[in-house]
Amino acid sequence: MQKIHEGRNVKRFREMLGIKQEALAFELGDEWNQKKISLLEAKESIDTPLLSQISAASKYP
């Protein structure tokens, strides 16, 4: 079974929703920036609480 690359999926959903990395970083809060979003999207695995936070920030249920 192939491992799901969560960062790549975050990028796909973000792009499908038409959200720029800068906009997602803004929604996630002060400690986030475009560079951190880029690094996050390169990660194979992302902590579940952070995935929930990204989902909420991108207004995606």
N, C-alpha and C positions, 0 to 999 in steps of 0.2 A: 504494500500500500504506500502510495506517495504521500510524503509529508506536506502539509499545507504551509505555504510561505505567507505568514500573516502580514508581514510588512508590505509585500507585493499586493495583497488583497486590499489593504488600507489604501494604497496608492490607486488601485483600480476604482474602488468606490469613490474616493475623493475626486478623481478625474471624471467619473460618470456623473457626479453631482455638480461638476463645474466649480469645485472649490480649489483655490490656489493654496499652496503650502503655507504662505504667509497668513492667509485668512484662517486656516485651521489652527495655526500656532496662536493667533490672536484669541481664538475661541477657547483654547486650552489654558490660557493664562500667561501671566508675566514671565514665568520661567521657561517658556517655549519660544522658539524662533524658527525661521525657515530652515536653517541648518540642522536643527534637532529633528524636525519633521523628516527631512531628507535621510538622516541617519536611521530614524525609526523605520522608514519605509524599506530600508535595506536589511532589517532584522528578520530572521526566519521565524522567531518566536517573540510574542509580545505578551506581557502579563495581562491576565483577564481584567483586573480593575482598570488598567489603562485602556484596553480595548473598549470597555464600557464607556469610559470618559470620552474617547474619540467618537464613539457612536453618538453620544449625547451632544457633543460639540458640533458634529456635522449634521445634526437634526435628522439623523437616520435612525429609525426605530430598531 
